[in-house]
Amino acid sequence: MALWIGLGRKFLERSWEHPVFAIRVHGALAELGWGGWKLIALPTVLKMTPQLLETEPRRTIGLLAALHRERKLGEVDLVWRLKVETWVTSRLINWERSQESVSAISVSF
């Protein structure tokens, strides 16, 4: 536990300097059921989500979808939910369903 809180937390925080790497690491930790997920990894994901939605939208949505499926998001605060909801709504408000637009959506992390 001491490593998780000390060096582990620092590693996860610094991993966000390379967003694609950080998304993959956090996704892997969640999928593996890492014991420090809720205390250490989840807060950094929640903190970085608004920025990631602008820089890596597909990967971020993929990560959030995987976390939701694995029930790793837990109880997130209303402010975070509203930020994500606003972002999604702004992207979907003018979206038109067509074979081309549906095929263009490929989400992975």
KEBA-173525 format. One record per residue: x, y, z of N, C-alpha, C, CB in turn; residue in three letters. Coordinates in Angstrom, 2 decimals. Glycine has a CB too. Example, Ala and Ser with C-alpha at 12.3 -4.5 7.8 and 13.67 -1.06 7.14 Angstrom:
residues 2
<<13.19 -5.69 7.80> <12.30 -4.50 7.80> <13.20 -3.30 7.80> <11.31 -4.47 9.05> 'Ala'>
<<12.85 -2.25 7.08> <13.67 -1.06 7.14> <12.90 0.03 7.87> <14.08 -0.60 5.72> 'Ser'>
This chain:
residues 109
<<0.82 -1.20 0.00> <0.00 0.00 0.00> <0.86 1.26 0.00> <-0.93 0.00 1.20> 'Met'>
<<1.99 1.23 0.69> <2.87 2.39 0.74> <3.39 2.75 -0.66> <4.04 2.13 1.69> 'Ala'>
<<3.70 1.74 -1.47> <4.16 2.00 -2.83> <3.05 2.60 -3.68> <4.67 0.71 -3.48> 'Leu'>
<<1.83 2.14 -3.49> <0.70 2.68 -4.26> <0.53 4.15 -3.98> <-0.60 1.92 -3.94> 'Trp'>
<<0.57 4.51 -2.71> <0.30 5.89 -2.32> <1.47 6.80 -2.68> <0.00 5.98 -0.82> 'Ile'>
<<2.67 6.32 -2.58> <3.85 7.15 -2.86> <4.22 7.14 -4.33> <5.02 6.68 -2.03> 'Gly'>
<<5.06 6.19 -4.69> <5.59 6.12 -6.04> <4.52 5.79 -7.07> <6.69 5.11 -6.11> 'Leu'>
<<3.58 4.95 -6.70> <2.51 4.58 -7.63> <1.67 5.77 -8.05> <1.62 3.53 -7.00> 'Gly'>
<<1.30 6.59 -7.09> <0.51 7.79 -7.39> <1.31 8.75 -8.28> <0.08 8.50 -6.08> 'Arg'>
<<2.59 8.93 -7.95> <3.43 9.82 -8.76> <3.53 9.30 -10.20> <4.84 9.96 -8.14> 'Lys'>
<<3.70 7.99 -10.33> <3.79 7.40 -11.67> <2.51 7.66 -12.45> <4.06 5.89 -11.58> 'Phe'>
<<1.37 7.41 -11.83> <0.10 7.61 -12.53> <-0.13 9.07 -12.88> <-1.05 7.10 -11.68> 'Leu'>
<<0.23 9.96 -12.01> <0.08 11.39 -12.30> <0.98 11.82 -13.45> <0.39 12.23 -11.05> 'Glu'>
<<2.21 11.34 -13.45> <3.14 11.71 -14.53> <2.80 11.03 -15.84> <4.57 11.36 -14.15> 'Arg'>
<<2.09 9.91 -15.79> <1.72 9.21 -17.02> <0.83 10.08 -17.91> <1.01 7.90 -16.69> 'Ser'>
<<0.13 11.06 -17.31> <-0.76 11.93 -18.08> <0.00 12.89 -18.98> <-1.66 12.71 -17.15> 'Trp'>
<<1.32 12.96 -18.84> <2.11 13.75 -19.78> <2.04 13.16 -21.18> <3.57 13.84 -19.31> 'Glu'>
<<1.70 11.88 -21.24> <1.51 11.16 -22.51> <0.11 10.53 -22.44> <2.65 10.05 -22.74> 'His'>
<<-0.91 11.28 -22.86> <-2.30 10.86 -22.64> <-2.65 9.46 -23.16> <-3.20 11.84 -23.27> 'Pro'>
<<-2.17 9.10 -24.33> <-2.51 7.78 -24.87> <-1.96 6.68 -23.96> <-1.95 7.62 -26.31> 'Val'>
<<-0.73 6.85 -23.51> <-0.13 5.90 -22.58> <-0.93 5.83 -21.29> <1.33 6.28 -22.28> 'Phe'>
<<-1.28 6.99 -20.74> <-2.02 7.04 -19.48> <-3.39 6.37 -19.60> <-2.19 8.49 -19.03> 'Ala'>
<<-4.06 6.60 -20.70> <-5.37 5.97 -20.91> <-5.22 4.46 -20.94> <-6.01 6.47 -22.23> 'Ile'>
<<-4.20 3.98 -21.61> <-3.97 2.52 -21.68> <-3.61 1.95 -20.32> <-2.86 2.21 -22.68> 'Arg'>
<<-2.74 2.63 -19.58> <-2.35 2.15 -18.26> <-3.56 2.12 -17.32> <-1.24 3.04 -17.66> 'Val'>
<<-4.32 3.19 -17.29> <-5.48 3.24 -16.40> <-6.53 2.22 -16.81> <-6.09 4.65 -16.39> 'His'>
<<-6.71 2.03 -18.11> <-7.64 1.01 -18.58> <-7.21 -0.39 -18.16> <-7.78 1.07 -20.08> 'Gly'>
<<-5.92 -0.65 -18.28> <-5.40 -1.97 -17.88> <-5.54 -2.20 -16.38> <-3.93 -2.10 -18.29> 'Ala'>
<<-5.24 -1.17 -15.59> <-5.37 -1.31 -14.13> <-6.81 -1.57 -13.73> <-4.84 -0.05 -13.43> 'Leu'>
<<-7.74 -0.89 -14.37> <-9.15 -1.10 -14.06> <-9.59 -2.51 -14.46> <-10.03 -0.06 -14.77> 'Ala'>
<<-9.15 -2.94 -15.64> <-9.53 -4.27 -16.12> <-8.96 -5.37 -15.24> <-9.05 -4.45 -17.56> 'Glu'>
<<-7.77 -5.14 -14.71> <-7.14 -6.14 -13.84> <-7.72 -6.14 -12.43> <-5.65 -5.88 -13.76> 'Leu'>
<<-8.55 -5.16 -12.13> <-9.13 -5.09 -10.79> <-8.12 -4.67 -9.74> <-9.73 -6.41 -10.42> 'Gly'>
<<-7.22 -3.78 -10.10> <-6.17 -3.31 -9.20> <-6.78 -2.74 -7.92> <-5.30 -2.26 -9.89> 'Trp'>
<<-6.24 -3.13 -6.79> <-6.77 -2.73 -5.49> <-6.69 -1.25 -5.20> <-6.05 -3.45 -4.44> 'Gly'>
<<-5.80 -0.53 -5.84> <-5.66 0.90 -5.60> <-6.48 1.76 -6.56> <-4.23 1.29 -5.70> 'Gly'>
<<-7.32 1.11 -7.34> <-8.07 1.83 -8.37> <-8.87 3.00 -7.81> <-8.99 0.89 -9.09> 'Trp'>
<<-9.74 2.72 -6.87> <-10.66 3.74 -6.38> <-9.93 4.88 -5.65> <-11.69 3.11 -5.44> 'Lys'>
<<-8.94 4.54 -4.89> <-8.23 5.54 -4.09> <-7.21 6.35 -4.88> <-7.53 4.86 -2.94> 'Leu'>
<<-6.55 5.72 -5.84> <-5.42 6.36 -6.50> <-5.68 6.68 -7.97> <-4.21 5.49 -6.38> 'Ile'>
<<-6.13 5.71 -8.75> <-6.25 5.91 -10.19> <-7.51 6.68 -10.58> <-6.25 4.57 -10.89> 'Ala'>
<<-8.64 6.35 -10.00> <-9.89 6.99 -10.38> <-9.85 8.51 -10.23> <-11.02 6.44 -9.55> 'Leu'>
<<-9.34 9.05 -9.13> <-9.30 10.52 -9.02> <-8.52 11.20 -10.15> <-8.68 10.92 -7.70> 'Pro'>
<<-7.44 10.57 -10.62> <-6.69 11.19 -11.72> <-7.47 11.10 -13.03> <-5.32 10.52 -11.88> 'Thr'>
<<-8.17 10.01 -13.24> <-9.00 9.90 -14.45> <-10.09 10.97 -14.43> <-9.64 8.49 -14.55> 'Val'>
<<-10.75 11.12 -13.30> <-11.82 12.12 -13.21> <-11.27 13.54 -13.40> <-12.53 12.02 -11.86> 'Leu'>
<<-10.11 13.79 -12.85> <-9.49 15.12 -12.97> <-9.11 15.42 -14.42> <-8.24 15.21 -12.07> 'Lys'>
<<-8.62 14.43 -15.13> <-8.12 14.63 -16.49> <-9.20 14.53 -17.57> <-7.05 13.64 -16.78> 'Met'>
<<-10.37 14.01 -17.24> <-11.40 13.76 -18.25> <-11.74 14.98 -19.10> <-12.63 13.27 -17.57> 'Thr'>
<<-12.03 16.15 -18.54> <-12.39 17.28 -19.40> <-11.30 17.62 -20.43> <-12.67 18.51 -18.55> 'Pro'>
<<-10.05 17.61 -20.00> <-8.95 17.89 -20.91> <-8.81 16.78 -21.96> <-7.63 18.05 -20.13> 'Gln'>
<<-8.95 15.54 -21.53> <-8.81 14.41 -22.45> <-9.92 14.38 -23.49> <-8.80 13.11 -21.68> 'Leu'>
<<-11.10 14.81 -23.12> <-12.20 14.83 -24.09> <-11.89 15.78 -25.25> <-13.50 15.24 -23.40> 'Leu'>
<<-11.09 16.78 -25.00> <-10.72 17.72 -26.06> <-9.53 17.21 -26.88> <-10.38 19.08 -25.47> 'Glu'>
<<-8.58 16.54 -26.24> <-7.36 16.12 -26.95> <-7.43 14.69 -27.49> <-6.17 16.25 -26.04> 'Thr'>
<<-8.09 13.79 -26.78> <-8.18 12.38 -27.18> <-9.63 11.91 -26.99> <-7.19 11.49 -26.35> 'Glu'>
<<-10.57 12.46 -27.73> <-11.99 12.16 -27.46> <-12.37 10.69 -27.61> <-12.84 12.97 -28.36> 'Pro'>
<<-11.94 10.06 -28.68> <-12.34 8.65 -28.90> <-11.76 7.73 -27.83> <-11.89 8.18 -30.28> 'Arg'>
<<-10.50 7.91 -27.54> <-9.87 7.06 -26.52> <-10.48 7.32 -25.14> <-8.35 7.30 -26.47> 'Arg'>
<<-10.78 8.57 -24.85> <-11.37 8.91 -23.55> <-12.75 8.30 -23.41> <-11.44 10.43 -23.38> 'Thr'>
<<-13.56 8.43 -24.44> <-14.90 7.83 -24.39> <-14.78 6.31 -24.29> <-15.73 8.22 -25.65> 'Ile'>
<<-13.81 5.74 -24.98> <-13.58 4.29 -24.87> <-13.21 3.88 -23.46> <-12.48 3.86 -25.82> 'Gly'>
<<-12.33 4.67 -22.83> <-11.93 4.38 -21.45> <-13.13 4.51 -20.52> <-10.80 5.34 -21.00> 'Leu'>
<<-13.88 5.59 -20.65> <-15.05 5.79 -19.78> <-16.09 4.69 -19.97> <-15.69 7.17 -20.04> 'Leu'>
<<-16.28 4.26 -21.21> <-17.23 3.17 -21.47> <-16.75 1.87 -20.81> <-17.41 2.96 -22.99> 'Ala'>
<<-15.46 1.59 -20.94> <-14.91 0.38 -20.32> <-15.01 0.46 -18.80> <-13.44 0.17 -20.74> 'Ala'>
<<-14.72 1.62 -18.23> <-14.82 1.79 -16.78> <-16.26 1.62 -16.32> <-14.28 3.17 -16.36> 'Leu'>
<<-17.19 2.12 -17.09> <-18.60 1.97 -16.74> <-19.01 0.49 -16.79> <-19.49 2.80 -17.70> 'His'>
<<-18.60 -0.21 -17.84> <-18.92 -1.64 -17.96> <-18.35 -2.44 -16.80> <-18.38 -2.20 -19.28> 'Arg'>
<<-17.14 -2.09 -16.40> <-16.47 -2.80 -15.30> <-16.91 -2.30 -13.93> <-14.96 -2.66 -15.44> 'Glu'>
<<-17.81 -1.32 -13.93> <-18.30 -0.70 -12.69> <-17.17 -0.11 -11.85> <-19.08 -1.73 -11.86> 'Arg'>
<<-16.27 0.57 -12.56> <-15.11 1.18 -11.90> <-15.26 2.68 -11.71> <-13.86 0.89 -12.69> 'Lys'>
<<-16.30 3.28 -12.26> <-16.49 4.71 -12.07> <-17.05 5.02 -10.70> <-17.41 5.27 -13.14> 'Leu'>
<<-17.84 4.12 -10.16> <-18.37 4.33 -8.81> <-19.21 5.58 -8.72> <-17.24 4.39 -7.81> 'Gly'>
<<-19.17 6.19 -7.57> <-19.92 7.42 -7.31> <-19.07 8.61 -7.72> <-20.34 7.52 -5.82> 'Glu'>
<<-19.40 9.20 -8.84> <-18.68 10.40 -9.28> <-19.55 11.61 -8.97> <-18.32 10.34 -10.80> 'Val'>
<<-18.91 12.74 -8.78> <-19.68 13.92 -8.38> <-20.48 14.51 -9.54> <-18.74 14.98 -7.80> 'Asp'>
<<-21.47 15.28 -9.20> <-22.39 15.86 -10.16> <-21.68 16.80 -11.13> <-23.49 16.60 -9.43> 'Leu'>
<<-20.71 17.55 -10.67> <-19.99 18.49 -11.54> <-19.30 17.74 -12.67> <-18.95 19.30 -10.73> 'Val'>
<<-18.65 16.63 -12.35> <-17.97 15.83 -13.37> <-18.98 15.28 -14.36> <-17.18 14.67 -12.73> 'Trp'>
<<-20.08 14.74 -13.86> <-21.12 14.19 -14.73> <-21.66 15.26 -15.68> <-22.27 13.61 -13.90> 'Arg'>
<<-21.88 16.45 -15.17> <-22.40 17.53 -16.01> <-21.40 17.95 -17.08> <-22.76 18.74 -15.14> 'Leu'>
<<-20.11 17.95 -16.74> <-19.09 18.27 -17.74> <-19.10 17.26 -18.88> <-17.70 18.33 -17.09> 'Lys'>
<<-19.16 15.99 -18.53> <-19.18 14.93 -19.55> <-20.47 15.01 -20.34> <-19.02 13.53 -18.90> 'Val'>
<<-21.58 15.20 -19.67> <-22.87 15.30 -20.36> <-22.89 16.49 -21.34> <-24.02 15.45 -19.33> 'Glu'>
<<-22.37 17.61 -20.92> <-22.32 18.79 -21.78> <-21.45 18.53 -23.00> <-21.78 19.99 -21.01> 'Thr'>
<<-20.32 17.88 -22.80> <-19.43 17.57 -23.92> <-20.12 16.64 -24.91> <-18.13 16.93 -23.41> 'Trp'>
<<-20.75 15.59 -24.41> <-21.43 14.63 -25.29> <-22.57 15.31 -26.03> <-21.96 13.42 -24.48> 'Val'>
<<-23.36 16.07 -25.33> <-24.49 16.75 -25.95> <-24.02 17.70 -27.05> <-25.29 17.53 -24.90> 'Thr'>
<<-22.95 18.43 -26.80> <-22.45 19.36 -27.82> <-21.97 18.63 -29.06> <-21.31 20.20 -27.25> 'Ser'>
<<-21.50 17.40 -28.91> <-21.04 16.62 -30.06> <-22.20 15.97 -30.81> <-20.05 15.56 -29.62> 'Arg'>
<<-23.25 15.62 -30.11> <-24.35 14.89 -30.75> <-25.49 15.76 -31.24> <-24.89 13.89 -29.79> 'Leu'>
<<-25.52 17.01 -30.84> <-26.66 17.86 -31.16> <-26.90 18.01 -32.67> <-26.47 19.22 -30.54> 'Ile'>
<<-25.84 18.08 -33.45> <-25.98 18.23 -34.90> <-25.61 16.96 -35.67> <-25.13 19.37 -35.37> 'Asn'>
<<-25.46 15.87 -34.97> <-25.04 14.63 -35.61> <-26.20 14.04 -36.38> <-24.51 13.63 -34.57> 'Trp'>
<<-25.94 13.64 -37.61> <-26.95 13.00 -38.43> <-26.56 11.55 -38.64> <-27.11 13.73 -39.78> 'Glu'>
<<-27.52 10.69 -38.46> <-27.25 9.26 -38.61> <-27.18 8.90 -40.09> <-28.34 8.42 -37.90> 'Arg'>
<<-26.07 8.31 -40.45> <-25.87 7.80 -41.80> <-24.89 6.64 -41.71> <-25.35 8.94 -42.77> 'Ser'>
<<-24.82 5.86 -42.75> <-23.89 4.73 -42.75> <-22.46 5.22 -42.58> <-24.02 3.92 -44.05> 'Gln'>
<<-22.14 6.33 -43.21> <-20.80 6.87 -43.14> <-20.45 7.35 -41.73> <-20.66 8.02 -44.12> 'Glu'>
<<-21.36 8.06 -41.08> <-21.07 8.59 -39.74> <-21.03 7.47 -38.70> <-22.12 9.63 -39.34> 'Ser'>
<<-21.85 6.45 -38.88> <-21.83 5.32 -37.95> <-20.55 4.52 -38.11> <-23.05 4.42 -38.16> 'Val'>
<<-20.12 4.33 -39.35> <-18.89 3.58 -39.61> <-17.66 4.31 -39.09> <-18.74 3.32 -41.09> 'Ser'>
<<-17.74 5.64 -39.03> <-16.59 6.44 -38.59> <-16.34 6.33 -37.10> <-16.80 7.88 -38.95> 'Ala'>
<<-17.32 5.84 -36.37> <-17.18 5.73 -34.92> <-16.51 4.41 -34.59> <-18.56 5.84 -34.21> 'Ile'>
<<-15.28 4.50 -34.13> <-14.58 3.31 -33.63> <-13.90 3.73 -32.35> <-13.56 2.74 -34.67> 'Ser'>
<<-14.38 3.19 -31.26> <-13.89 3.59 -29.96> <-12.99 2.51 -29.39> <-15.05 3.88 -29.00> 'Val'>
<<-11.79 2.93 -29.00> <-10.87 2.00 -28.34> <-9.96 2.82 -27.44> <-10.03 1.17 -29.37> 'Ser'>
<<-9.37 2.15 -26.46> <-8.43 2.86 -25.58> <-7.11 2.18 -25.57> <-8.97 2.95 -24.18> 'Phe'>
